[in-house]
């Protein structure tokens, strides 16, 4: 095998393009899980609000990190 051949899936490509897509789908999956947990436990409106508030704080942290990184590179 030739060591000079370049692979399409380099570490930089995976970090820049694949990871954000997979993390987006993970966040959607976590939203479904939190919704199901809230419904099964009978959390009510206030309980669902608190559950989703906790989840959305993490999601917003990820989004703000991505936005800051984008603005610094420009």
PLY file of the C-alpha trace (Angstrom):
ply
format ascii 1.0
element vertex 74
property float x
property float y
property float z
element edge 73
property int vertex1
property int vertex2
end_header
0.00 0.00 0.00
1.26 3.44 -0.86
1.82 5.66 2.20
1.51 8.88 0.17
-2.16 8.28 -0.74
-4.55 10.75 0.85
-7.70 9.53 2.55
-10.92 11.52 2.17
-11.78 11.09 5.84
-8.91 12.88 7.46
-8.95 13.86 11.09
-9.53 17.50 10.19
-12.45 16.64 7.89
-14.17 14.55 10.53
-13.67 17.25 13.17
-14.91 20.11 10.98
-17.80 18.47 9.10
-18.91 15.11 10.45
-18.77 15.84 14.18
-21.22 18.80 14.15
-23.74 16.78 12.11
-23.53 13.80 14.46
-23.80 16.06 17.50
-26.92 17.67 16.01
-28.57 14.27 15.67
-27.48 13.38 19.21
-29.18 16.54 20.50
-32.38 15.67 18.62
-32.26 12.17 20.11
-31.73 13.61 23.60
-34.77 15.86 23.07
-36.90 12.81 22.28
-35.58 11.02 25.37
-36.27 14.01 27.65
-39.79 14.36 26.22
-40.53 10.67 26.80
-39.17 10.83 30.35
-41.29 13.89 31.09
-44.44 12.26 29.73
-43.89 8.95 31.52
-43.19 10.62 34.85
-46.20 12.93 34.59
-44.01 15.99 35.03
-46.66 18.50 33.96
-46.01 21.84 32.30
-43.56 23.16 34.88
-41.61 19.89 35.04
-41.34 19.67 31.25
-40.18 23.29 31.18
-37.43 22.57 33.69
-36.35 19.39 31.86
-36.15 21.16 28.51
-34.51 24.22 30.05
-31.69 22.05 31.32
-31.31 20.38 27.94
-31.46 23.64 26.01
-28.76 25.27 28.16
-26.37 22.58 26.91
-27.57 22.94 23.32
-27.19 26.71 23.45
-23.66 26.30 24.82
-22.78 24.16 21.82
-24.38 26.65 19.40
-22.66 29.66 20.98
-19.31 27.86 20.86
-19.83 27.20 17.14
-20.84 30.85 16.53
-17.86 32.26 18.44
-15.50 29.94 16.59
-17.00 31.08 13.27
-16.70 34.77 14.17
-13.10 34.45 15.32
-12.07 32.76 12.06
-13.61 35.54 9.94
0 1
1 2
2 3
3 4
4 5
5 6
6 7
7 8
8 9
9 10
10 11
11 12
12 13
13 14
14 15
15 16
16 17
17 18
18 19
19 20
20 21
21 22
22 23
23 24
24 25
25 26
26 27
27 28
28 29
29 30
30 31
31 32
32 33
33 34
34 35
35 36
36 37
37 38
38 39
39 40
40 41
41 42
42 43
43 44
44 45
45 46
46 47
47 48
48 49
49 50
50 51
51 52
52 53
53 54
54 55
55 56
56 57
57 58
58 59
59 60
60 61
61 62
62 63
63 64
64 65
65 66
66 67
67 68
68 69
69 70
70 71
71 72
72 73
